[in-house]
Amino acid sequence: QHVHKMSNRFALVAVLLAVALAVTQANADADTDLGGDLGELTKALGSMSNSKEGGDGAEMAALLGALMGADKDVQEANADSDEATEAVANTADEDKDAAGADVQEEKQAEGAATETTDIKVAASNNVHVLRARNIVRSLLRYSTGTRSSTYKADVRASKNLVATLKKAVVQSRKALRRAQRAYNRVYVQYTSVKQTVRTAVRPHTGRIAAIKREIALIDKLLATTGKFGSRHSGEMAKVRAILHALRRKLAAELGRRQAIVRVQQRQLKAARKTKQLSWNALKAARRDHSDARAALRHAQRVLRATVNRPREPKRGLGSYERKMLKKVLRLLAKANTLHRRVTSGCSPLRGISGGRIKCSGRRTGDSCRFSCSNGYAIRGSRTRVCKSNGRWSGSQPRCSMNVRCRTDRRSSNHAGVIRVHPRRGYTMIGGGMNNRYRGWNRLSIFEETMPEGGHWRCDMGNGPGKLDCYLRSCRMPRNVKCINRSRRKRGSGIIEATCPRGYTMMGGGMYNHYRHHNRRSVFEEFYPRGNGYRCDMGLGWGDFTCHARCCRLPKNKARCRTLSKRNRRAGVTRVTCPRGYVATGGGVLNHRRRNDVLSIFEEAFPEGSRTWRCDTGAGAGDLSCFVRCCQFD
């Protein structure tokens, strides 16, 4: 009996471990359906619970049933989460974007809230109120005796005052309606954001609760099986490992819910602030409309009193009329005070590309200072002050690239490979070469002029040639990145080296791999085309590599174009960039495709800051000279 009792208990432990492994593995991996296996295990535990020694089995069966219920809760929570994710897909995408740009989102929300207050108080913002104030002051000034007043003049001025205030009331009523419509729109948006917050968090909360219930039940199972001894310690260790995995899953789910809550709370805070500002604008419009109507009533009383008074030419306004006019003046002044309080200064200023902004506030008298990053120069107002009319002084500044370019040269009468390096703080953007050997032999073969790393490389002639190597470099901002791109061609035809997306071609060159003096080494072309460089060597078959120099420039900070000029009886040919542009690179196209002295490469290099100089053929050649021009803003 003792042996039979122990065997039943060990069988119970094995069943329990199988249950825990099946449930936890299902939830940790793929949340699969465990209905059939859990049903069989429930029958087994039920039959064991009916035996005499099955007291522990009844407890296990109860725990197993609870596990099945918890597993079902997790599956339902997963389904709810999937449905909610589809329902708020757009909101989730916006939340991800907002999580990476918190400050920008708050600025945009603040700008939208300020735009809501642009309704302001129409009575204090229109010409009718200003005219009414001038009329009241003139009536009060005439009635004090400083200037004689007549009956007709007073009646005419009172009628003018009433007509002006009626227009002010009409305009304030329109402003009130606009404020009411704006508040209704903002309130609907606020309600929608509030509902979205609740909908986005609810499925994660259900899933977390279901996972917690499973963890609690598995802990209870482990505590119950602990009294049977340590013969199944290996299986128990596996169950504990899976339990730890469930806890990690719970922690990840809590983190996701917390991230969603943070993003949604930021949106809710911005919406609540917008609603409050819109409500303040609506209250201001209501009060202002009420003040305009009260001023109109007092002005009508003044008009009736003025019409009914005795017609004495020297008599001014009476005490009652002066009292009413002073009330009208106070109401109009109150409207102006309310306007200044509601608008609360100026709207937020936009930031500037390539710089930063620092503001002391947005109320009247506050100022904002603009500054540019290293390598940029500010153009426009460095400081803008918020004025009493709700506008900023000055104009919106911008940061332009402070680019300075120069040309460096290195010469040799016994040329091998010559390299020209830029000065410290400058970046290489292009270059060129001048072949000073004008004979027709192997020393006049075009070999190379191209970018290599951050410097320019040149060579002429299969032997000790004579040449000048030119480097074009500029001092640029730190965020400008330049790279080299190249493509090799073996055979007949042309090839182009193109800059990748986001980069701008600045200059380029070519390397001739074929170093024998025959028709395959005849120079044909290398020049800028589109956003890359086009190259060709040899009459027919050739072996060469085309190079392009590409720079990633700030958006909307540079404009580049390519200009060309043809000369059919070539001597020296020059192409000049327009005013405001600088020459960054260039090239030459040899139209004469014959193996003779009129087809040799002579020169293609920068001359000054805006000109590119070209020549081919020891005599009257036929060429087109190209220059790459860039304007940095």
C-alpha positions in Angstrom: 0.0 0.0 0.0 2.8 2.4 0.8 4.5 1.7 -2.5 1.2 2.1 -4.4 0.6 5.4 -2.6 4.1 6.8 -3.5 3.7 5.7 -7.1 0.4 7.6 -7.4 2.0 10.8 -5.9 5.0 10.5 -8.4 2.5 10.1 -11.3 0.7 13.1 -10.0 3.9 15.2 -10.0 4.7 14.1 -13.6 1.2 15.1 -14.7 1.6 18.4 -12.9 4.9 19.2 -14.6 3.5 18.3 -18.0 0.6 20.7 -17.4 2.9 23.6 -16.3 5.3 23.0 -19.2 2.5 22.9 -21.8 0.7 26.0 -20.5 3.8 28.2 -20.1 5.4 27.0 -23.3 2.2 27.8 -25.2 2.0 31.3 -23.7 5.7 32.1 -24.1 6.0 30.9 -27.7 2.9 31.1 -29.9 -0.2 31.1 -27.6 -1.5 27.9 -29.3 -4.7 26.1 -28.5 -4.3 23.6 -25.7 -7.9 22.4 -25.5 -7.3 18.7 -26.3 -4.3 18.2 -24.1 -5.7 20.1 -21.2 -8.9 18.1 -21.4 -7.1 14.8 -21.1 -5.0 16.0 -18.2 -8.1 17.2 -16.4 -9.7 13.7 -16.8 -6.5 12.1 -15.5 -6.4 14.3 -12.5 -10.1 13.9 -11.9 -9.8 10.1 -11.8 -6.9 10.4 -9.4 -8.9 12.7 -7.2 -11.6 10.1 -6.9 -9.1 7.6 -5.4 -8.6 7.2 -1.7 -5.2 8.7 -1.8 -6.4 11.4 -4.2 -6.8 14.3 -1.8 -3.8 16.0 -3.4 -5.2 15.2 -6.8 -8.4 17.1 -6.2 -6.3 20.2 -5.3 -4.2 19.7 -8.5 -7.4 19.4 -10.6 -8.7 22.6 -9.2 -5.4 24.4 -10.0 -5.4 22.9 -13.5 -8.9 24.3 -14.1 -7.7 27.7 -12.9 -4.8 27.4 -15.3 -7.1 26.6 -18.2 -9.2 29.7 -17.4 -6.1 31.9 -17.1 -4.8 30.6 -20.5 -8.2 31.4 -22.0 -8.0 34.9 -20.5 -4.6 35.4 -22.0 -5.8 34.3 -25.5 -8.9 36.6 -25.2 -6.6 39.5 -24.1 -4.3 38.8 -27.1 -7.4 38.9 -29.4 -8.6 42.1 -27.9 -5.2 43.6 -28.2 -5.0 42.7 -31.9 -8.4 44.3 -32.5 -7.5 47.4 -30.6 -4.2 47.6 -32.5 -6.0 47.6 -35.8 -8.5 50.1 -34.5 -5.9 52.6 -33.4 -3.3 51.8 -36.1 -3.0 55.4 -37.1 -2.8 56.6 -33.5 0.0 54.1 -32.8 2.0 55.3 -35.8 1.6 58.9 -34.6 2.7 57.8 -31.1 5.9 56.3 -32.4 6.8 59.5 -34.2 5.9 61.5 -31.2 8.1 59.4 -28.9 11.1 60.3 -31.0 10.4 64.1 -31.2 8.9 65.1 -27.9 10.0 68.8 -27.9 8.9 69.3 -31.5 5.5 67.9 -30.7 5.0 70.2 -27.7 6.1 73.2 -29.8 3.6 72.3 -32.5 0.8 71.9 -29.9 1.7 75.2 -28.3 1.6 76.8 -31.8 -1.8 75.3 -32.5 -3.0 76.5 -29.2 -1.8 80.0 -29.8 -3.5 80.0 -33.2 -6.7 79.3 -31.5 -6.4 82.5 -29.5 -5.9 84.5 -32.7 -9.7 85.0 -32.6 -9.0 87.6 -29.9 -11.5 90.3 -29.1 -12.8 91.9 -32.2 -14.1 95.0 -30.5 -10.6 96.0 -29.4 -9.1 95.0 -32.7 -11.2 96.8 -35.2 -11.3 100.4 -36.3 -14.9 101.0 -35.0 -13.8 100.9 -31.4 -11.0 103.3 -32.1 -13.3 105.7 -33.8 -15.9 105.5 -31.0 -13.2 106.3 -28.5 -12.1 109.4 -30.5 -15.7 110.6 -30.7 -16.3 110.2 -27.0 -13.1 112.1 -26.2 -14.0 114.9 -28.6 -17.5 115.2 -27.0 -16.0 115.3 -23.5 -13.4 117.9 -24.5 -16.0 120.1 -26.1 -18.3 120.0 -23.1 -15.6 121.2 -20.7 -15.7 124.7 -22.1 -12.4 124.6 -23.9 -14.2 124.9 -27.2 -17.7 126.1 -27.9 -20.3 123.4 -28.7 -23.5 123.7 -30.7 -26.6 121.6 -30.6 -26.3 120.4 -34.2 -22.7 119.4 -33.7 -23.5 117.4 -30.5 -26.4 115.6 -32.1 -24.4 114.8 -35.2 -21.5 113.5 -33.0 -23.9 111.4 -30.9 -25.5 109.8 -33.9 -22.0 109.1 -35.3 -21.1 107.5 -32.0 -24.2 105.3 -32.0 -23.7 104.2 -35.6 -20.0 103.4 -34.9 -20.8 101.3 -31.8 -23.5 99.4 -33.7 -20.8 98.3 -36.2 -18.5 97.4 -33.3 -21.3 95.3 -31.8 -21.9 93.5 -35.1 -18.2 92.8 -35.5 -17.9 91.6 -31.8 -20.9 89.3 -32.4 -19.1 87.7 -35.4 -15.9 87.3 -33.3 -18.0 85.6 -30.6 -19.5 83.1 -33.2 -16.0 82.4 -34.5 -14.7 81.8 -31.0 -17.7 79.5 -30.3 -17.1 77.4 -33.4 -13.4 77.2 -32.7 -14.1 76.0 -29.1 -16.5 73.4 -30.4 -13.9 72.0 -32.8 -11.2 72.0 -30.1 -13.5 70.3 -27.6 -14.4 67.5 -30.1 -10.7 67.0 -30.7 -10.0 66.9 -27.0 -12.8 64.3 -26.5 -11.4 62.2 -29.3 -7.9 62.2 -27.8 -9.2 61.3 -24.4 -11.1 58.3 -25.8 -8.1 57.2 -27.8 -6.0 57.2 -24.6 -8.5 54.8 -22.9 -8.8 52.6 -26.0 -5.1 52.2 -26.4 -4.3 51.2 -22.8 -7.3 48.9 -22.2 -6.1 45.7 -24.1 -2.6 45.9 -22.6 -4.2 46.1 -19.1 -6.2 42.9 -19.8 -3.2 41.0 -21.1 -1.1 42.0 -18.1 -3.8 40.9 -15.7 -4.1 37.5 -17.4 -0.3 36.9 -17.3 -0.2 37.8 -13.6 -2.9 35.2 -12.9 -1.0 32.5 -14.7 2.2 33.4 -12.9 0.4 33.2 -9.5 -1.1 29.8 -10.4 2.2 28.4 -11.5 3.8 29.6 -8.3 1.1 27.9 -6.3 1.6 24.6 -8.3 5.4 24.8 -7.6 4.7 25.3 -3.9 2.3 22.3 -3.9 4.7 19.9 -5.6 7.6 20.9 -3.3 6.4 18.5 -0.6 6.8 15.4 -2.8 10.6 15.5 -2.6 13.5 16.3 -4.9 13.4 13.4 -7.4 12.0 15.6 -10.1 14.4 18.5 -9.6 15.3 18.7 -13.3 11.7 19.1 -14.4 11.2 21.6 -11.7 14.1 23.7 -12.9 12.7 23.7 -16.4 9.4 25.0 -15.0 11.1 27.7 -13.0 13.0 28.8 -16.2 9.7 29.1 -18.1 8.3 31.0 -15.2 11.1 33.4 -15.4 10.4 33.8 -19.1 6.8 34.6 -18.3 7.9 37.2 -15.8 10.2 38.8 -18.5 7.2 38.8 -20.9 5.2 40.5 -18.2 7.9 43.2 -17.7 8.1 43.8 -21.4 4.3 44.2 -21.6 4.4 46.6 -18.7 7.1 48.6 -20.5 5.0 48.8 -23.7 2.0 50.0 -21.8 4.0 52.6 -19.9 5.5 53.9 -23.2 2.0 54.2 -24.7 0.7 55.9 -21.6 3.5 58.5 -21.7 2.9 59.3 -25.3 -0.9 59.5 -24.9 -0.5 61.7 -21.8 1.6 64.1 -23.7 -1.0 64.3 -26.4 -3.8 64.7 -23.8 -1.8 67.4 -22.1 -1.4 69.4 -25.3 -5.1 68.9 -26.2 -6.1 70.0 -22.7 -4.0 73.2 -23.0 -5.4 74.0 -26.4 -9.0 73.5 -25.0 -8.2 75.9 -22.1 -6.8 78.6 -24.3 -9.8 78.3 -26.6 -12.1 78.6 -23.6 -10.3 81.7 -22.5 -10.7 83.2 -25.9 -14.4 82.4 -25.9 -14.9 84.0 -22.5 -13.0 87.1 -23.7 -15.2 87.3 -26.8 -18.4 87.0 -24.7 -17.3 89.7 -22.2 -16.2 92.0 -25.1 -19.5 91.6 -26.9 -21.3 92.4 -23.6 -19.2 95.5 -23.1 -19.8 96.7 -26.7 -23.6 96.2 -26.2 -23.5 98.1 -22.8 -21.5 100.9 -24.5 -24.1 101.1 -27.2 -26.9 101.4 -24.7 -25.1 104.2 -22.9 -24.4 106.0 -26.2 -28.1 105.7 -27.1 -29.0 107.4 -23.8 -26.6 110.1 -24.5 -28.2 110.6 -28.0 -31.7 110.8 -26.5 -30.6 113.3 -23.8 -28.8 115.4 -26.4 -31.8 115.5 -28.7 -34.2 116.4 -25.9 -32.1 119.1 -24.3 -32.9 122.9 -24.8 -31.5 124.3 -28.0 -29.0 126.8 -26.6 -26.1 127.5 -28.9 -23.5 128.0 -26.1 -24.7 125.2 -23.8 -22.5 122.1 -23.7 -23.3 118.6 -22.6 -25.0 118.1 -19.3 -23.7 116.1 -16.3 -25.9 113.1 -17.3 -24.4 113.0 -20.8 -20.9 113.4 -19.5 -21.5 110.6 -17.0 -22.7 108.2 -19.8 -19.9 109.1 -22.1 -17.3 108.3 -19.4 -19.0 104.9 -18.9 -18.7 104.3 -22.6 -15.0 105.2 -22.5 -14.4 102.9 -19.5 -16.1 100.0 -21.3 -14.0 100.5 -24.4 -10.9 100.7 -22.3 -11.9 97.6 -20.5 -12.2 95.8 -23.8 -8.6 96.8 -24.6 -7.4 95.5 -21.2 -9.2 92.2 -21.7 -7.6 91.9 -25.2 -4.1 92.3 -23.8 -4.8 89.8 -21.0 -6.2 87.1 -23.3 -3.7 87.3 -26.1 -0.8 86.9 -23.6 1.9 88.1 -25.9 3.1 86.8 -29.2 2.8 83.5 -31.0 5.8 81.1 -30.9 8.6 81.8 -33.4 9.9 79.2 -35.8 13.3 77.7 -35.4 16.0 78.2 -38.1 17.8 75.5 -40.1 21.5 75.4 -39.1 21.0 77.4 -35.9 19.1 77.7 -32.7 16.8 80.1 -30.9 16.7 81.1 -27.2 13.6 83.0 -25.9 13.0 84.7 -22.5 9.2 84.3 -23.0 6.3 85.3 -25.3 4.8 88.1 -23.4 5.0 91.8 -24.3 8.6 93.0 -23.8 10.2 89.5 -24.0 12.8 88.8 -26.6 14.2 85.9 -28.7 17.9 85.6 -29.8 19.0 83.7 -32.8 22.4 82.2 -33.4 23.9 80.0 -36.1 26.1 76.9 -35.8 29.8 76.9 -36.7 30.2 77.4 -40.5 27.0 79.4 -40.9 26.4 83.1 -40.9 23.1 84.7 -39.8 21.1 86.9 -42.1 18.2 89.0 -40.7 17.3 90.1 -37.2 19.5 88.6 -34.5 17.0 89.7 -31.8 13.2 89.9 -32.0 11.1 91.6 -29.3 7.4 90.9 -28.6 5.4 94.1 -29.1 2.2 95.2 -27.4 0.2 94.5 -30.6 1.0 90.7 -30.4 3.6 90.9 -33.2 7.4 90.3 -33.2 9.8 93.0 -34.2 12.2 92.6 -37.1 12.0 89.8 -39.7 12.6 86.0 -39.5 16.4 85.4 -39.8 18.1 82.5 -41.6 21.5 80.8 -41.4 23.4 80.7 -44.7 26.5 78.6 -45.3 29.7 80.6 -44.7 31.7 78.9 -47.4 35.1 80.1 -48.5 36.9 78.4 -51.4 40.4 78.5 -52.7 42.7 76.9 -55.4 46.0 75.2 -54.6 48.6 74.2 -57.3 51.6 71.9 -57.4 53.9 71.7 -60.4 56.5 69.1 -61.7 58.9 68.9 -64.7 59.6 65.2 -64.1 56.2 64.0 -63.2 55.3 60.8 -61.6 52.1 60.8 -59.5 51.5 64.3 -57.9 49.2 64.8 -55.0 47.8 68.1 -53.7 46.4 68.2 -50.2 43.9 70.8 -48.9 44.8 73.2 -46.1 43.7 72.5 -42.6 40.0 73.2 -42.1 39.3 72.9 -45.9 37.5 70.1 -47.7 38.5 69.0 -51.2 35.6 69.4 -53.7 37.4 69.1 -57.1 40.5 69.7 -59.2 42.1 69.9 -62.6 45.4 69.5 -64.5 47.5 71.4 -67.0 49.7 69.4 -69.4 52.8 71.6 -70.1 54.4 69.0 -72.5 52.8 69.7 -75.9 54.7 67.1 -78.0 53.2 64.0 -79.8 54.7 61.0 -78.2 54.4 58.8 -75.2 55.0 61.7 -72.8 51.8 63.4 -73.9 49.5 60.4 -73.0 46.7 61.4 -70.6 47.1 59.3 -67.5 45.0 60.6 -64.5 43.4 63.6 -62.8 41.0 62.4 -60.1 40.0 62.6 -56.4 41.9 60.3 -54.1 40.6 60.2 -50.5 40.6 63.8 -49.3 43.2 65.1 -51.9 43.7 65.5 -55.6 45.9 63.3 -57.7 47.5 64.0 -61.2 49.9 62.4 -63.7 50.7 62.9 -67.4 52.9 61.0 -69.9 54.2 57.4 -69.9 57.5 58.7 -68.3 58.6 62.0 -66.8 56.0 64.4 -68.0 55.5 68.1 -67.2 52.3 69.2 -65.5 50.5 71.5 -63.0 48.1 69.8 -60.6 45.2 71.9 -59.2 43.1 71.4 -56.1 39.8 73.1 -55.4 38.8 73.2 -51.7 36.3 75.0 -49.5 35.9 75.7 -45.8 32.4 74.2 -45.0 30.3 73.5 -41.9 31.0 70.5 -39.9 27.8 68.7 -40.9 28.9 68.6 -44.6 30.1 65.1 -45.6 32.0 64.4 -48.8 32.7 61.0 -50.5 34.2 59.7 -53.7 32.4 57.4 -56.2 33.9 55.6 -59.2 33.1 53.2 -62.0 35.6 51.3 -64.3 35.1 50.5 -68.0 36.9 47.9 -70.1 35.8 48.1 -73.7 34.3 50.6 -76.0 31.7 53.2 -74.9 31.2 55.7 -72.2 30.5 55.3 -68.5 29.1 57.6 -65.7 30.0 57.8 -62.0 26.8 59.0 -60.2 26.4 60.4 -56.7 24.1 58.5 -54.3 20.7 59.9 -53.2 21.0 62.9 -50.9 24.5 63.9 -52.3 25.4 66.6 -54.7 28.1 66.2 -57.3 30.8 68.9 -56.9 33.7 67.7 -59.2 35.3 64.7 -60.7 38.0 63.2 -63.0 39.3 60.1 -64.8 42.0 57.5 -64.6 43.4 55.9 -67.7 44.6 52.3 -67.1 45.9 51.8 -70.7 49.5 53.3 -70.9 50.6 52.7 -74.5 50.9 55.4 -77.2 48.4 54.3 -79.8 44.7 54.9 -80.7 43.5 53.2 -77.5 45.1 56.0 -75.4 43.5 58.9 -77.3 41.8 61.3 -74.9 38.1 61.7 -75.5 36.1 63.2 -72.6 35.4 63.7 -68.9 33.0 66.3 -67.7 30.1 66.9 -65.3 26.7 65.6 -66.4 23.5 65.6 -64.2 24.5 64.5 -60.7 27.6 62.6 -61.9 30.6 62.5 -64.2 30.8 61.1 -67.7 34.0 59.7 -69.1 35.5 58.0 -72.2 39.0 57.0 -73.3 40.4 55.5 -76.5 39.2 55.3 -80.1 37.1 52.2 -79.7 38.3 49.9 -76.9 39.6 51.6 -73.7 40.4 50.8 -70.1 39.6 53.6 -67.7 37.9 54.6 -64.4 35.5 57.5 -64.0 35.5 59.4 -60.6 33.0 61.8 -59.0 33.3 63.9 -55.9 30.0 64.0 -53.9 29.0 66.0 -50.9 25.9 65.8 -48.6 24.9 69.4 -48.2 22.2 70.8 -45.8 18.7 70.9 -47.4 17.9 74.1 -49.3 21.4 75.5 -48.6 23.0 75.0 -52.0 22.1 75.2 -55.7 24.4 73.8 -58.3 24.3 73.9 -62.1 26.5 72.9 -65.1 27.5 75.3 -67.9 29.4 74.6 -71.1 30.9 76.4 -74.1 32.0 74.9 -77.5 35.0 76.1 -79.5 35.4 74.6 -83.0 38.9 76.2 -83.6 40.1 75.7 -80.1 42.7 77.7 -78.4 42.2 78.4 -74.7 38.4 78.2 -73.9 37.0 79.7 -70.7 33.5 79.2 -69.0 32.5 81.5 -66.2 29.9 80.9 -63.5 27.2 83.6 -62.9 27.7 86.2 -60.1 27.1 84.6 -56.7 28.3 81.2 -57.8 31.7 79.5 -57.3 33.4 77.0 -59.6 33.7 73.6 -57.9 34.7 71.3 -60.8 34.8 71.0 -64.5 35.9 69.0 -67.5 36.4 68.9 -71.3 34.9 67.1 -74.2 37.2 66.4 -77.3 35.0 66.4 -80.4 38.0 65.5 -82.7 38.3 61.7 -82.5 41.5 61.1 -84.4 44.9 59.7 -83.3 46.9 62.8 -84.0 48.5 65.8 -82.4 45.2 67.8 -82.5 43.6 65.3 -80.1 46.0 65.4 -77.1 44.8 66.6 -73.7 46.3 70.0 -72.8 44.4 71.6 -69.9 41.3 71.6 -67.8 41.7 73.5 -64.5 40.2 76.3 -62.3 41.1 79.9 -63.0 40.0 82.3 -60.3 36.9 81.5 -58.2 34.3 81.4 -61.0 36.1 80.3 -64.2 37.2 77.0 -65.7 39.9 76.9 -68.4 40.1 74.2 -71.1 42.2 73.3 -74.2 42.8 70.2 -76.3 45.1 69.6 -79.3 48.5 71.2 -80.1 46.9 73.6 -82.5 43.3 74.2 -83.7 41.3 71.5 -81.9 37.5 71.1 -81.4 36.3 71.0 -77.8 33.5 71.8 -75.3 34.6 73.2 -71.9 32.4 72.5 -68.9 32.2 74.1 -65.4 30.3 73.0 -62.3 28.8 76.1 -60.5 27.4 76.1 -57.0 25.8 78.8 -54.9 25.8 78.3 -51.1 22.9 79.9 -49.2 
